[in-house]
Amino acid sequence: MKRNRCVKIIATLGPSSSSEGMILQLAKAGANLFRINMSHASHDDMVDKVAIIRNVERKIGHPLGILVDLQGPKLRIGTFQNEIIELRKGEIFILDNNKEPGDSSRVYLPHGEIFDSVAINDRLLLDDGKIELKIIKISKGEIQTKIIHGGKLADKKGISLPDSVLSMSALTKKDRLDLQKALEQEADWIALSFVQRPEDIYEIRRIVKGNAAILAKIEKPQAVSRLEEIIQLSDAIMVARGDLGVEMPLEMVPGLQKRIVRMARSYGKPVVVATQMLESMIYSPVPTRAEVSDVSTAVFEGADAIMLSAESAVGKYPVEAVKTMNKVAIAVEGDANYQNIIRAQATKPEATSADAISAATRQIAETLKLSAIVTYTSSGSTGLRAARERPAIPIIALSPNIRTTRRLALVWGLHCVQTEDAKDLEDMVYKASLIALREGFAQSGERIAITAGVPFGTPGSTNMIRIAFVDSKINSAILDAQ
């Protein structure tokens, strides 16, 4: 399962990719993690998919990550007498707390918290931004708006509030039930949708209690305004371009993507770029040139992972979509400009011994042209530090904890292997050399860099670098064993 690329691929599971055979094909094609979208999956679906992924993991002998994506608050309008109406620019349209079916002048808004959160001149976007309203008057149980962009509007369409911070939690009752089930199933990552403020991250952390890693989805302007705080509190970040492009001007999204990726990288937090990356492959076996360029941009920026949504969940060509992402990523990372761009975006290490050692290891490994960096990591923090440096040579992350290796499957450049902790320095070198050989990253007589913490088995104690020759005797032992 050695990958010839550093960026990771996340494949969303759905009707097109629910069978064990298909998930196995996706893993072999290049998927490192699998996303279960709780907007569409039931608890039984989640349990079944987790069991299948773990079985596929055993078959391929390599850790696979599981990302459970919580639905988040879904705000929708009520119904209309004739199911669909026409809103005309310049006219007045009212959203109220009257449960009666609406018409072209009004509609029921079943979210009381909105009435308390909006202000005059705030925008309301309906049906994925196709219709724009501007608030001109607010009274008890009624919001009066002027239609800025009209059009046809059907029952129960979504409503977005790009200018308003809602007092409601990012976790709904459904999310809490889904989250509990995900924790029971030992999901590796939990994605929190519609994050608005740092308090949303505090809230989910109190529930998760370290039993899964938290990925904050940046898809609202309110989250962008407090981006640095949210990144610092999260374990990873997702640039959720779909909803971000609804609530913010489309022309701003590419710049925001770069800003989010670079800020996450500066803090050493994994960052995922998602939504419509290969959208045409839902129906076509080949992508458009623009889509290939879009994927390439994310890889050039140094994103940790790129994600397929509908392409692998409901598309006709899920395996082809993963293979396409894999080929594009390999081509970009092999480009002569790739390392120059990655290095130009590098940030200084933090003032800790572990960060200093990770930075020094990259420089030593590249100067000496070593075959690989092997890092022992119990909690995963050392692996994250090694990846933050974006070295030009492979990183092998060794951990005694299978859950650590699964979480690190999201992280740029890490080839994760579960193994027992080293007993002493000699055992440290032996295990590192053995695994570098076995996994195809080094040959006899080549050198590797090893980072670890002494005493062994102590999380967060990385304090040494060792340059080691890969022993030919180890190579002979492997061949004899085969």
C-alpha positions as a Python dict, from the first residue, in 0.01 Angstrom:
ca = {
    (1, 'M'): (0, 0, 0),
    (2, 'K'): (289, 237, -58),
    (3, 'R'): (151, 552, -221),
    (4, 'N'): (356, 750, -468),
    (5, 'R'): (216, 1081, -343),
    (6, 'C'): (198, 1285, -25),
    (7, 'V'): (-147, 1444, -43),
    (8, 'K'): (-422, 1216, 89),
    (9, 'I'): (-754, 1131, -77),
    (10, 'I'): (-1089, 1118, 106),
    (11, 'A'): (-1373, 930, -65),
    (12, 'T'): (-1733, 984, 46),
    (13, 'L'): (-1937, 665, 69),
    (14, 'G'): (-2292, 638, -63),
    (15, 'P'): (-2517, 426, -286),
    (16, 'S'): (-2242, 394, -550),
    (17, 'S'): (-1979, 284, -299),
    (18, 'S'): (-2134, 89, -12),
    (19, 'S'): (-2032, -268, -91),
    (20, 'E'): (-1714, -422, 46),
    (21, 'G'): (-1591, -494, -305),
    (22, 'M'): (-1629, -132, -409),
    (23, 'I'): (-1467, 6, -92),
    (24, 'L'): (-1176, -233, -145),
    (25, 'Q'): (-1139, -105, -503),
    (26, 'L'): (-1143, 255, -380),
    (27, 'A'): (-873, 181, -122),
    (28, 'K'): (-655, 12, -382),
    (29, 'A'): (-717, 300, -625),
    (30, 'G'): (-580, 548, -372),
    (31, 'A'): (-836, 640, -105),
    (32, 'N'): (-678, 693, 239),
    (33, 'L'): (-992, 783, 432),
    (34, 'F'): (-1362, 724, 392),
    (35, 'R'): (-1627, 985, 474),
    (36, 'I'): (-1968, 888, 608),
    (37, 'N'): (-2208, 1177, 553),
    (38, 'M'): (-2470, 1181, 828),
    (39, 'S'): (-2692, 1408, 618),
    (40, 'H'): (-2782, 1091, 429),
    (41, 'A'): (-2670, 795, 645),
    (42, 'S'): (-2867, 628, 925),
    (43, 'H'): (-2706, 477, 1234),
    (44, 'D'): (-2741, 130, 1081),
    (45, 'D'): (-2571, 255, 764),
    (46, 'M'): (-2287, 395, 971),
    (47, 'V'): (-2237, 72, 1165),
    (48, 'D'): (-2238, -134, 844),
    (49, 'K'): (-1993, 96, 666),
    (50, 'V'): (-1752, 108, 960),
    (51, 'A'): (-1750, -273, 979),
    (52, 'I'): (-1681, -300, 605),
    (53, 'I'): (-1400, -41, 616),
    (54, 'R'): (-1232, -222, 906),
    (55, 'N'): (-1259, -550, 717),
    (56, 'V'): (-1105, -390, 406),
    (57, 'E'): (-832, -248, 629),
    (58, 'R'): (-745, -599, 747),
    (59, 'K'): (-739, -727, 389),
    (60, 'I'): (-497, -461, 260),
    (61, 'G'): (-288, -457, 580),
    (62, 'H'): (-277, -79, 598),
    (63, 'P'): (-465, 168, 825),
    (64, 'L'): (-767, 346, 678),
    (65, 'G'): (-924, 650, 840),
    (66, 'I'): (-1297, 702, 896),
    (67, 'L'): (-1445, 1053, 891),
    (68, 'V'): (-1801, 1092, 1022),
    (69, 'D'): (-1944, 1421, 892),
    (70, 'L'): (-2223, 1559, 1113),
    (71, 'Q'): (-2515, 1722, 932),
    (72, 'G'): (-2529, 2038, 1142),
    (73, 'P'): (-2825, 2277, 1162),
    (74, 'K'): (-3038, 2263, 848),
    (75, 'L'): (-3247, 2577, 826),
    (76, 'R'): (-3549, 2555, 594),
    (77, 'I'): (-3859, 2755, 516),
    (78, 'G'): (-4210, 2606, 538),
    (79, 'T'): (-4450, 2506, 261),
    (80, 'F'): (-4662, 2694, 5),
    (81, 'Q'): (-5026, 2650, -88),
    (82, 'N'): (-4932, 2555, -443),
    (83, 'E'): (-4590, 2398, -358),
    (84, 'I'): (-4401, 2656, -565),
    (85, 'I'): (-4418, 3036, -603),
    (86, 'E'): (-4251, 3312, -803),
    (87, 'L'): (-4066, 3592, -622),
    (88, 'R'): (-4015, 3914, -818),
    (89, 'K'): (-3732, 4161, -772),
    (90, 'G'): (-3824, 4470, -571),
    (91, 'E'): (-4137, 4323, -410),
    (92, 'I'): (-4188, 4261, -37),
    (93, 'F'): (-4173, 3908, 105),
    (94, 'I'): (-4238, 3817, 470),
    (95, 'L'): (-4105, 3528, 679),
    (96, 'D'): (-4313, 3471, 991),
    (97, 'N'): (-4409, 3226, 1268),
    (98, 'N'): (-4749, 3146, 1115),
    (99, 'K'): (-4759, 2772, 1039),
    (100, 'E'): (-5017, 2811, 761),
    (101, 'P'): (-4893, 2734, 405),
    (102, 'G'): (-4746, 3042, 239),
    (103, 'D'): (-4796, 3227, -89),
    (104, 'S'): (-4606, 3483, -296),
    (105, 'S'): (-4625, 3733, -9),
    (106, 'R'): (-4519, 3523, 294),
    (107, 'V'): (-4394, 3187, 422),
    (108, 'Y'): (-4354, 3012, 757),
    (109, 'L'): (-4005, 3017, 912),
    (110, 'P'): (-3983, 2734, 1169),
    (111, 'H'): (-3668, 2858, 1340),
    (112, 'G'): (-3738, 3095, 1627),
    (113, 'E'): (-3370, 3164, 1686),
    (114, 'I'): (-3347, 3342, 1350),
    (115, 'F'): (-3592, 3612, 1460),
    (116, 'D'): (-3363, 3695, 1754),
    (117, 'S'): (-3039, 3690, 1553),
    (118, 'V'): (-3099, 3903, 1244),
    (119, 'A'): (-3077, 4279, 1198),
    (120, 'I'): (-3195, 4541, 949),
    (121, 'N'): (-3005, 4518, 615),
    (122, 'D'): (-2894, 4158, 681),
    (123, 'R'): (-2922, 3931, 379),
    (124, 'L'): (-3122, 3608, 367),
    (125, 'L'): (-3033, 3357, 95),
    (126, 'L'): (-3282, 3093, -18),
    (127, 'D'): (-3235, 2776, -224),
    (128, 'D'): (-2853, 2765, -220),
    (129, 'G'): (-2824, 3139, -282),
    (130, 'K'): (-3043, 3150, -594),
    (131, 'I'): (-3278, 3395, -421),
    (132, 'E'): (-3154, 3691, -216),
    (133, 'L'): (-3365, 3890, 31),
    (134, 'K'): (-3269, 4201, 229),
    (135, 'I'): (-3427, 4261, 569),
    (136, 'I'): (-3607, 4596, 593),
    (137, 'K'): (-3817, 4549, 907),
    (138, 'I'): (-3824, 4316, 1209),
    (139, 'S'): (-4117, 4277, 1447),
    (140, 'K'): (-4227, 4008, 1689),
    (141, 'G'): (-4260, 3684, 1493),
    (142, 'E'): (-4212, 3851, 1155),
    (143, 'I'): (-3924, 3946, 927),
    (144, 'Q'): (-4011, 4178, 637),
    (145, 'T'): (-3772, 4165, 341),
    (146, 'K'): (-3721, 4320, 1),
    (147, 'I'): (-3651, 4082, -287),
    (148, 'I'): (-3307, 4159, -436),
    (149, 'H'): (-3282, 3855, -665),
    (150, 'G'): (-3605, 3671, -734),
    (151, 'G'): (-3704, 3345, -898),
    (152, 'K'): (-3907, 3032, -839),
    (153, 'L'): (-3915, 2905, -479),
    (154, 'A'): (-4044, 2564, -374),
    (155, 'D'): (-4144, 2410, -40),
    (156, 'K'): (-3889, 2357, 236),
    (157, 'K'): (-3591, 2511, 58),
    (158, 'G'): (-3285, 2596, 265),
    (159, 'I'): (-3218, 2939, 410),
    (160, 'S'): (-2873, 3086, 481),
    (161, 'L'): (-2782, 3389, 689),
    (162, 'P'): (-2439, 3515, 572),
    (163, 'D'): (-2454, 3836, 779),
    (164, 'S'): (-2595, 3697, 1105),
    (165, 'V'): (-2445, 3498, 1392),
    (166, 'L'): (-2709, 3257, 1516),
    (167, 'S'): (-2741, 3196, 1889),
    (168, 'M'): (-2803, 2826, 1824),
    (169, 'S'): (-2541, 2555, 1874),
    (170, 'A'): (-2359, 2398, 1579),
    (171, 'L'): (-2471, 2063, 1726),
    (172, 'T'): (-2838, 1976, 1678),
    (173, 'K'): (-3021, 1699, 1866),
    (174, 'K'): (-2967, 1473, 1563),
    (175, 'D'): (-2595, 1559, 1559),
    (176, 'R'): (-2558, 1463, 1926),
    (177, 'L'): (-2716, 1123, 1864),
    (178, 'D'): (-2504, 1071, 1551),
    (179, 'L'): (-2192, 1179, 1739),
    (180, 'Q'): (-2254, 932, 2021),
    (181, 'K'): (-2296, 650, 1770),
    (182, 'A'): (-1980, 756, 1585),
    (183, 'L'): (-1782, 748, 1911),
    (184, 'E'): (-1918, 401, 1989),
    (185, 'Q'): (-1795, 289, 1647),
    (186, 'E'): (-1451, 444, 1715),
    (187, 'A'): (-1463, 687, 1423),
    (188, 'D'): (-1125, 851, 1376),
    (189, 'W'): (-1242, 1198, 1275),
    (190, 'I'): (-1561, 1394, 1347),
    (191, 'A'): (-1642, 1677, 1105),
    (192, 'L'): (-1840, 1962, 1260),
    (193, 'S'): (-2059, 2144, 1008),
    (194, 'F'): (-2153, 2514, 1001),
    (195, 'V'): (-1898, 2622, 1261),
    (196, 'Q'): (-1952, 2990, 1350),
    (197, 'R'): (-1729, 3055, 1650),
    (198, 'P'): (-1462, 2896, 1873),
    (199, 'E'): (-1728, 2806, 2130),
    (200, 'D'): (-1863, 2549, 1882),
    (201, 'I'): (-1531, 2363, 1902),
    (202, 'Y'): (-1527, 2380, 2283),
    (203, 'E'): (-1876, 2230, 2290),
    (204, 'I'): (-1796, 1925, 2080),
    (205, 'R'): (-1465, 1868, 2260),
    (206, 'R'): (-1651, 1838, 2591),
    (207, 'I'): (-1851, 1551, 2440),
    (208, 'V'): (-1575, 1376, 2245),
    (209, 'K'): (-1324, 1385, 2535),
    (210, 'G'): (-1030, 1297, 2312),
    (211, 'N'): (-1189, 980, 2171),
    (212, 'A'): (-1183, 1120, 1817),
    (213, 'A'): (-1015, 1408, 1637),
    (214, 'I'): (-1221, 1718, 1552),
    (215, 'L'): (-1231, 1860, 1200),
    (216, 'A'): (-1392, 2204, 1170),
    (217, 'K'): (-1562, 2279, 839),
    (218, 'I'): (-1515, 2638, 728),
    (219, 'E'): (-1829, 2719, 530),
    (220, 'K'): (-1968, 3036, 689),
    (221, 'P'): (-1845, 3397, 682),
    (222, 'Q'): (-1868, 3406, 1062),
    (223, 'A'): (-1610, 3127, 1083),
    (224, 'V'): (-1381, 3310, 839),
    (225, 'S'): (-1390, 3619, 1061),
    (226, 'R'): (-1258, 3410, 1354),
    (227, 'L'): (-1050, 3172, 1148),
    (228, 'E'): (-728, 3179, 1349),
    (229, 'E'): (-902, 3099, 1677),
    (230, 'I'): (-1095, 2811, 1520),
    (231, 'I'): (-782, 2664, 1362),
    (232, 'Q'): (-596, 2677, 1693),
    (233, 'L'): (-875, 2487, 1871),
    (234, 'S'): (-939, 2226, 1602),
    (235, 'D'): (-743, 1914, 1510),
    (236, 'A'): (-797, 1974, 1138),
    (237, 'I'): (-976, 2214, 903),
    (238, 'M'): (-1189, 2164, 592),
    (239, 'V'): (-1236, 2427, 322),
    (240, 'A'): (-1602, 2343, 250),
    (241, 'R'): (-1632, 2539, -71),
    (242, 'G'): (-1994, 2447, -147),
    (243, 'D'): (-2167, 2636, 133),
    (244, 'L'): (-1883, 2889, 151),
    (245, 'G'): (-1960, 2977, -209),
    (246, 'V'): (-2328, 3022, -126),
    (247, 'E'): (-2280, 3256, 169),
    (248, 'M'): (-1989, 3454, 25),
    (249, 'P'): (-1924, 3597, -323),
    (250, 'L'): (-1792, 3320, -546),
    (251, 'E'): (-1495, 3528, -657),
    (252, 'M'): (-1370, 3537, -297),
    (253, 'V'): (-1359, 3161, -249),
    (254, 'P'): (-1025, 3088, -427),
    (255, 'G'): (-846, 3351, -219),
    (256, 'L'): (-1007, 3222, 99),
    (257, 'Q'): (-898, 2870, 9),
    (258, 'K'): (-536, 2983, -11),
    (259, 'R'): (-564, 3179, 312),
    (260, 'I'): (-719, 2889, 504),
    (261, 'V'): (-471, 2632, 371),
    (262, 'R'): (-171, 2849, 454),
    (263, 'M'): (-293, 2943, 801),
    (264, 'A'): (-370, 2579, 886),
    (265, 'R'): (-26, 2476, 762),
    (266, 'S'): (140, 2745, 972),
    (267, 'Y'): (-21, 2596, 1282),
    (268, 'G'): (65, 2241, 1178),
    (269, 'K'): (-302, 2146, 1145),
    (270, 'P'): (-413, 1915, 862),
    (271, 'V'): (-628, 2091, 603),
    (272, 'V'): (-874, 1937, 356),
    (273, 'V'): (-999, 2098, 34),
    (274, 'A'): (-1347, 1976, -59),
    (275, 'T'): (-1652, 2014, -285),
    (276, 'Q'): (-1695, 1980, -661),
    (277, 'M'): (-1333, 1888, -726),
    (278, 'L'): (-1424, 1642, -1002),
    (279, 'E'): (-1796, 1720, -1026),
    (280, 'S'): (-1834, 1619, -1391),
    (281, 'M'): (-1716, 1266, -1305),
    (282, 'I'): (-2052, 1202, -1140),
    (283, 'Y'): (-2168, 1130, -1496),
    (284, 'S'): (-1848, 1118, -1701),
    (285, 'P'): (-1551, 878, -1684),
    (286, 'V'): (-1312, 1169, -1746),
    (287, 'P'): (-1293, 1512, -1576),
    (288, 'T'): (-1286, 1855, -1736),
    (289, 'R'): (-955, 2038, -1778),
    (290, 'A'): (-1074, 2301, -1530),
    (291, 'E'): (-1137, 2033, -1265),
    (292, 'V'): (-789, 1888, -1312),
    (293, 'S'): (-650, 2238, -1268),
    (294, 'D'): (-859, 2283, -951),
    (295, 'V'): (-726, 1961, -797),
    (296, 'S'): (-373, 2059, -898),
    (297, 'T'): (-405, 2397, -726),
    (298, 'A'): (-498, 2231, -395),
    (299, 'V'): (-200, 1996, -423),
    (300, 'F'): (41, 2280, -513),
    (301, 'E'): (-83, 2471, -209),
    (302, 'G'): (24, 2184, 14),
    (303, 'A'): (-320, 2073, 132),
    (304, 'D'): (-308, 1757, 341),
    (305, 'A'): (-608, 1599, 170),
    (306, 'I'): (-846, 1647, -121),
    (307, 'M'): (-1198, 1511, -103),
    (308, 'L'): (-1451, 1349, -334),
    (309, 'S'): (-1816, 1401, -241),
    (310, 'A'): (-2092, 1307, -483),
    (311, 'E'): (-1830, 1180, -729),
    (312, 'S'): (-1769, 870, -516),
    (313, 'A'): (-2098, 862, -321),
    (314, 'V'): (-2356, 864, -601),
    (315, 'G'): (-2151, 897, -919),
    (316, 'K'): (-2130, 644, -1198),
    (317, 'Y'): (-1748, 628, -1184),
    (318, 'P'): (-1629, 628, -820),
    (319, 'V'): (-1315, 422, -879),
    (320, 'E'): (-1219, 625, -1185),
    (321, 'A'): (-1262, 946, -981),
    (322, 'V'): (-1019, 822, -714),
    (323, 'K'): (-774, 705, -979),
    (324, 'T'): (-793, 1044, -1151),
    (325, 'M'): (-721, 1230, -827),
    (326, 'N'): (-433, 993, -760),
    (327, 'K'): (-279, 1050, -1106),
    (328, 'V'): (-317, 1427, -1088),
    (329, 'A'): (-159, 1439, -742),
    (330, 'I'): (137, 1224, -850),
    (331, 'A'): (193, 1446, -1156),
    (332, 'V'): (181, 1768, -951),
    (333, 'E'): (415, 1638, -681),
    (334, 'G'): (658, 1532, -952),
    (335, 'D'): (656, 1876, -1113),
    (336, 'A'): (984, 2068, -1102),
    (337, 'N'): (814, 2367, -936),
    (338, 'Y'): (633, 2170, -666),
    (339, 'Q'): (903, 2171, -397),
    (340, 'N'): (987, 2536, -460),
    (341, 'I'): (624, 2635, -406),
    (342, 'I'): (589, 2415, -96),
    (343, 'R'): (910, 2550, 58),
    (344, 'A'): (811, 2910, -16),
    (345, 'Q'): (505, 2863, 205),
    (346, 'A'): (696, 2707, 494),
    (347, 'T'): (676, 2865, 840),
    (348, 'K'): (930, 2876, 1119),
    (349, 'P'): (911, 2593, 1374),
    (350, 'E'): (767, 2670, 1715),
    (351, 'A'): (1009, 2719, 2004),
    (352, 'T'): (993, 2362, 2135),
    (353, 'S'): (1251, 2086, 2121),
    (354, 'A'): (1014, 1858, 1928),
    (355, 'D'): (949, 2121, 1659),
    (356, 'A'): (1318, 2210, 1635),
    (357, 'I'): (1410, 1843, 1595),
    (358, 'S'): (1147, 1795, 1322),
    (359, 'A'): (1279, 2097, 1131),
    (360, 'A'): (1640, 1982, 1172),
    (361, 'T'): (1549, 1629, 1060),
    (362, 'R'): (1403, 1759, 733),
    (363, 'Q'): (1715, 1964, 661),
    (364, 'I'): (1953, 1678, 749),
    (365, 'A'): (1754, 1424, 547),
    (366, 'E'): (1744, 1644, 237),
    (367, 'T'): (2110, 1749, 267),
    (368, 'L'): (2229, 1390, 305),
    (369, 'K'): (1976, 1261, 49),
    (370, 'L'): (1844, 1000, 291),
    (371, 'S'): (1588, 745, 178),
    (372, 'A'): (1327, 819, 442),
    (373, 'I'): (1246, 985, 772),
    (374, 'V'): (1114, 736, 1028),
    (375, 'T'): (936, 890, 1324),
    (376, 'Y'): (811, 712, 1634),
    (377, 'T'): (486, 874, 1744),
    (378, 'S'): (256, 753, 2019),
    (379, 'S'): (-10, 1025, 2020),
    (380, 'G'): (51, 1142, 1663),
    (381, 'S'): (197, 1483, 1750),
    (382, 'T'): (546, 1396, 1628),
    (383, 'G'): (401, 1272, 1300),
    (384, 'L'): (215, 1601, 1258),
    (385, 'R'): (535, 1796, 1322),
    (386, 'A'): (725, 1591, 1066),
    (387, 'A'): (451, 1648, 806),
    (388, 'R'): (437, 2021, 880),
    (389, 'E'): (793, 2050, 745),
    (390, 'R'): (683, 1907, 407),
    (391, 'P'): (1014, 1724, 343),
    (392, 'A'): (1109, 1615, -7),
    (393, 'I'): (1159, 1256, 110),
    (394, 'P'): (907, 1003, 248),
    (395, 'I'): (796, 1001, 612),
    (396, 'I'): (716, 672, 786),
    (397, 'A'): (515, 717, 1106),
    (398, 'L'): (543, 427, 1351),
    (399, 'S'): (298, 399, 1638),
    (400, 'P'): (194, 126, 1881),
    (401, 'N'): (-158, 269, 1874),
    (402, 'I'): (-373, 161, 1578),
    (403, 'R'): (-608, 455, 1636),
    (404, 'T'): (-316, 696, 1600),
    (405, 'T'): (-218, 544, 1266),
    (406, 'R'): (-577, 573, 1144),
    (407, 'R'): (-603, 939, 1242),
    (408, 'L'): (-270, 1015, 1077),
    (409, 'A'): (-404, 869, 752),
    (410, 'L'): (-539, 1222, 693),
    (411, 'V'): (-199, 1388, 723),
    (412, 'W'): (24, 1491, 431),
    (413, 'G'): (309, 1256, 347),
    (414, 'L'): (273, 1011, 636),
    (415, 'H'): (297, 641, 562),
    (416, 'C'): (156, 496, 884),
    (417, 'V'): (250, 159, 1033),
    (418, 'Q'): (140, 7, 1360),
    (419, 'T'): (428, -150, 1551),
    (420, 'E'): (541, -200, 1908),
    (421, 'D'): (740, 79, 2069),
    (422, 'A'): (1118, 41, 2065),
    (423, 'K'): (1269, -112, 2378),
    (424, 'D'): (1607, 59, 2343),
    (425, 'L'): (1825, 239, 2089),
    (426, 'E'): (1928, -79, 1913),
    (427, 'D'): (1569, -195, 1883),
    (428, 'M'): (1470, 152, 1761),
    (429, 'V'): (1714, 132, 1469),
    (430, 'Y'): (1626, -231, 1395),
    (431, 'K'): (1250, -169, 1378),
    (432, 'A'): (1290, 148, 1171),
    (433, 'S'): (1524, -21, 923),
    (434, 'L'): (1311, -334, 901),
    (435, 'I'): (992, -139, 827),
    (436, 'A'): (1164, 99, 582),
    (437, 'L'): (1282, -207, 390),
    (438, 'R'): (958, -401, 414),
    (439, 'E'): (743, -105, 304),
    (440, 'G'): (966, -32, 4),
    (441, 'F'): (1116, 301, 113),
    (442, 'A'): (1481, 199, 151),
    (443, 'Q'): (1732, -60, 29),
    (444, 'S'): (2030, -221, 200),
    (445, 'G'): (2317, 21, 244),
    (446, 'E'): (2097, 330, 223),
    (447, 'R'): (2049, 565, 516),
    (448, 'I'): (1742, 680, 703),
    (449, 'A'): (1678, 946, 969),
    (450, 'I'): (1504, 831, 1285),
    (451, 'T'): (1335, 1060, 1537),
    (452, 'A'): (1206, 938, 1872),
    (453, 'G'): (1168, 1030, 2234),
    (454, 'V'): (1370, 896, 2524),
    (455, 'P'): (1246, 740, 2744),
    (456, 'F'): (1061, 535, 2481),
    (457, 'G'): (683, 520, 2495),
    (458, 'T'): (644, 866, 2647),
    (459, 'P'): (397, 1075, 2439),
    (460, 'G'): (525, 1416, 2329),
    (461, 'S'): (886, 1353, 2428),
    (462, 'T'): (1062, 1368, 2089),
    (463, 'N'): (1418, 1467, 2176),
    (464, 'M'): (1659, 1278, 1948),
    (465, 'I'): (1768, 1223, 1587),
    (466, 'R'): (1959, 918, 1469),
    (467, 'I'): (2108, 863, 1123),
    (468, 'A'): (2121, 491, 1054),
    (469, 'F'): (2239, 265, 774),
    (470, 'V'): (1989, 4, 662),
    (471, 'D'): (2164, -322, 739),
    (472, 'S'): (2193, -587, 468),
    (473, 'K'): (2145, -853, 739),
    (474, 'I'): (1796, -717, 800),
    (475, 'N'): (1730, -741, 427),
    (476, 'S'): (1841, -1104, 428),
    (477, 'A'): (1614, -1176, 724),
    (478, 'I'): (1318, -1032, 537),
    (479, 'L'): (1391, -1236, 227),
    (480, 'D'): (1429, -1552, 435),
    (481, 'A'): (1095, -1481, 602),
    (482, 'Q'): (928, -1441, 263),
}
